[in-house]
Amino acid sequence: MADGLSYVPFKPALGLVEHIALHIEHQIVAGVLRSGDRIQESRIVSQLDVSRGSVRESFRVLERRRLIDVIPRKGAIVTSLSPARVRDLTSVLPPLLTQVVADLIPNWTDQHSLSIQRAMEISEGKFGCVNPVSVLEILCQLHPNRVYLELIDDLIPTFDRVFSKLVRSNLAGVESLDQLLKLKIIPALDAGEREQVIDYVTELCRMLERKYLETLERTG
């Protein structure tokens, strides 16, 4: 299975600081940089031929995304993926997504379905399979209230980080998530079955938490 994490595609619309942040984020998600690793500012400056100021700005972006902690006199340290942290993050998803789905279903269109399909294709290109959180993110993008997207956007990199570990260690776990998404959630969305979608999304969030915790217990 291709992990899709061997490079970071250049996105001209993004600013320099965001490109630096994505470069480091990619290394954390792929497991090149691990929990507790110190990110050397001088090495990033040399690798990317950028200023220290831009690197420090990118550290602030990554800290907001909960991928690093910037500690005085120690620098930028990759955050640990503790069970408590994973539980805290996944606990945010059910109430957030329940409201998003409830609002979207009455006005669901074929264009919404196409957006979901594109997100799944991009995820398969990145991970070799569909990361369910990428679909949940698209649901927030489709909602007219941008606050929902802002709430989930900074959580996505950590979810990607754990999902990448899951993909590398447990294909069966990935397949069960994939089946719930493709065989239940997507058809229910297209059919406009509001209560069914909410139930399935809640089930998916619980399954994600369980799979994430199992992965951390097995891989550390």
C-alpha positions as CSV (number, residue, x, y, z in Angstrom):
1,M,0.0,0.0,0.0
2,A,1.4,3.4,-0.9
3,D,1.4,5.7,2.0
4,G,1.3,8.8,-0.1
5,L,3.5,10.6,2.4
6,S,6.8,10.8,0.5
7,Y,6.5,14.4,-0.6
8,V,4.6,17.6,0.1
9,P,3.0,19.0,-3.1
10,F,3.7,22.7,-3.8
11,K,0.6,24.9,-3.4
12,P,1.2,28.3,-4.9
13,A,-1.7,29.9,-3.1
14,L,-0.2,29.3,0.3
15,G,2.2,31.7,1.9
16,L,5.8,30.9,2.9
17,V,5.1,30.3,6.6
18,E,2.3,27.8,5.7
19,H,4.7,25.9,3.3
20,I,7.3,25.6,6.0
21,A,4.6,24.4,8.5
22,L,3.4,21.8,6.0
23,H,6.9,20.6,5.4
24,I,7.4,19.9,9.1
25,E,3.8,18.7,9.5
26,H,4.4,16.1,6.8
27,Q,7.4,14.7,8.6
28,I,5.5,14.4,11.8
29,V,2.4,12.8,10.2
30,A,4.7,10.3,8.3
31,G,6.5,9.4,11.5
32,V,9.9,10.8,10.4
33,L,9.7,13.1,13.4
34,R,8.4,11.3,16.5
35,S,7.0,12.2,19.9
36,G,9.6,14.1,21.9
37,D,11.9,14.9,19.0
38,R,13.4,18.4,18.9
39,I,12.9,20.2,15.7
40,Q,16.1,22.1,15.0
41,E,15.4,25.6,13.7
42,S,18.8,25.9,12.0
43,R,18.3,22.7,10.1
44,I,14.9,23.9,8.7
45,V,16.5,27.2,7.8
46,S,19.2,25.4,5.9
47,Q,17.0,22.8,4.3
48,L,14.4,25.3,2.9
49,D,16.6,28.3,2.5
50,V,14.3,30.5,4.6
51,S,14.7,33.0,7.4
52,R,14.6,32.1,11.1
53,G,11.7,34.5,11.5
54,S,9.6,32.5,9.0
55,V,10.5,29.2,10.7
56,R,9.5,30.6,14.1
57,E,6.2,31.8,12.6
58,S,5.6,28.2,11.3
59,F,6.3,26.8,14.8
60,R,3.4,29.0,16.0
61,V,1.2,27.5,13.3
62,L,2.2,23.9,14.3
63,E,1.7,24.6,18.0
64,R,-1.9,25.8,17.2
65,R,-2.4,22.5,15.4
66,R,-1.2,20.6,18.5
67,L,1.7,19.0,16.6
68,I,4.5,20.7,18.6
69,D,5.1,22.4,21.9
70,V,7.4,25.4,22.0
71,I,9.3,25.2,25.3
72,P,11.5,28.1,26.6
73,R,15.2,27.2,26.3
74,K,14.4,23.9,24.7
75,G,12.7,24.9,21.4
76,A,10.1,23.1,19.4
77,I,9.3,19.6,20.5
78,V,7.0,17.1,18.8
79,T,4.0,16.6,21.0
80,S,3.3,13.2,22.5
81,L,0.3,11.1,21.3
82,S,-1.0,10.1,24.7
83,P,-4.3,8.3,25.1
84,A,-5.6,11.2,27.1
85,R,-4.8,13.6,24.2
86,V,-6.5,11.4,21.7
87,R,-9.6,11.0,23.9
88,D,-9.8,14.8,24.3
89,L,-9.6,15.4,20.6
90,T,-12.0,12.7,19.5
91,S,-14.5,13.8,22.1
92,V,-15.0,17.0,20.2
93,L,-16.1,15.3,17.0
94,P,-19.6,13.9,17.8
95,P,-21.3,17.0,19.0
96,L,-19.7,19.1,16.3
97,L,-20.5,16.8,13.5
98,T,-24.0,16.0,14.7
99,Q,-25.0,19.7,14.4
100,V,-23.2,20.0,11.0
101,V,-25.0,17.0,9.5
102,A,-28.4,18.1,10.9
103,D,-28.0,21.4,9.2
104,L,-26.7,20.0,5.9
105,I,-29.1,17.2,5.2
106,P,-32.2,19.3,4.3
107,N,-30.3,21.0,1.5
108,W,-28.1,18.1,0.4
109,T,-27.3,18.2,-3.4
110,D,-25.4,16.2,-6.0
111,Q,-22.7,18.9,-5.7
112,H,-22.2,18.0,-2.1
113,S,-21.9,14.4,-3.0
114,L,-19.2,15.3,-5.6
115,S,-17.3,17.2,-3.0
116,I,-17.3,14.1,-0.7
117,Q,-16.1,11.9,-3.6
118,R,-13.2,14.3,-4.4
119,A,-12.2,14.3,-0.7
120,M,-12.1,10.5,-0.7
121,E,-10.0,10.4,-3.8
122,I,-7.5,12.9,-2.4
123,S,-7.3,10.9,0.8
124,E,-6.7,7.7,-1.0
125,G,-3.9,9.4,-2.9
126,K,-2.3,10.6,0.4
127,F,-2.8,7.5,2.6
128,G,-3.6,4.7,0.1
129,C,-7.1,4.5,1.6
130,V,-9.8,6.8,2.8
131,N,-9.2,8.7,6.0
132,P,-12.7,9.2,7.4
133,V,-11.7,12.4,9.1
134,S,-11.1,13.9,5.6
135,V,-14.7,13.3,4.8
136,L,-15.8,14.8,8.2
137,E,-13.7,17.9,7.4
138,I,-15.5,18.3,4.0
139,L,-18.8,18.2,5.8
140,C,-17.6,21.2,7.9
141,Q,-16.4,22.9,4.7
142,L,-19.8,22.5,3.1
143,H,-21.6,24.2,6.1
144,P,-22.3,27.9,5.7
145,N,-21.1,28.7,9.2
146,R,-17.3,28.9,8.8
147,V,-16.7,28.5,12.6
148,Y,-17.3,24.7,12.2
149,L,-14.4,24.5,9.7
150,E,-12.2,26.6,11.9
151,L,-12.9,24.3,14.9
152,I,-11.9,21.1,13.0
153,D,-9.1,22.5,10.8
154,D,-6.5,22.7,13.6
155,L,-7.4,19.2,14.8
156,I,-7.0,17.5,11.4
157,P,-3.1,17.2,11.4
158,T,-3.2,15.3,14.7
159,F,-5.9,13.0,13.4
160,D,-3.9,12.5,10.2
161,R,-0.9,11.7,12.4
162,V,-2.7,8.9,14.3
163,F,-4.4,7.6,11.1
164,S,-1.0,7.3,9.4
165,K,0.1,5.1,12.3
166,L,-3.1,3.1,12.0
167,V,-2.5,2.6,8.3
168,R,1.1,1.4,8.8
169,S,0.1,-1.0,11.6
170,N,-3.4,-2.4,11.0
171,L,-5.0,-2.7,7.6
172,A,-8.0,-4.6,9.1
173,G,-8.8,-1.6,11.3
174,V,-8.7,0.7,8.3
175,E,-11.0,-1.5,6.3
176,S,-13.7,-1.5,9.0
177,L,-13.7,2.3,9.0
178,D,-13.8,2.3,5.2
179,Q,-16.8,0.0,5.1
180,L,-18.8,2.1,7.6
181,L,-18.0,5.2,5.6
182,K,-18.7,3.9,2.1
183,L,-21.5,1.4,2.8
184,K,-23.5,3.4,5.4
185,I,-22.6,7.0,5.8
186,I,-22.3,8.1,2.1
187,P,-25.5,6.3,1.0
188,A,-27.5,7.7,4.0
189,L,-26.2,11.2,3.1
190,D,-27.3,10.8,-0.5
191,A,-30.7,9.5,0.6
192,G,-31.2,12.4,3.0
193,E,-31.7,10.1,6.0
194,R,-30.9,12.6,8.7
195,E,-31.2,10.5,11.9
196,Q,-29.4,7.6,10.2
197,V,-26.5,9.7,9.2
198,I,-26.2,11.2,12.7
199,D,-26.2,7.7,14.2
200,Y,-23.6,6.4,11.7
201,V,-21.3,9.5,12.2
202,T,-21.5,9.0,15.9
203,E,-20.6,5.4,15.5
204,L,-17.7,6.4,13.2
205,C,-16.3,8.8,15.8
206,R,-16.5,6.1,18.5
207,M,-14.8,3.6,16.2
208,L,-12.1,6.1,15.3
209,E,-11.3,6.7,19.0
210,R,-11.2,3.0,19.7
211,K,-8.9,2.3,16.7
212,Y,-6.7,5.2,17.5
213,L,-6.2,4.1,21.1
214,E,-5.6,0.5,20.0
215,T,-2.9,1.8,17.6
216,L,-1.2,3.9,20.3
217,E,-1.2,0.9,22.7
218,R,0.4,-1.3,20.1
219,T,2.9,1.2,18.6
220,G,3.5,3.8,21.3
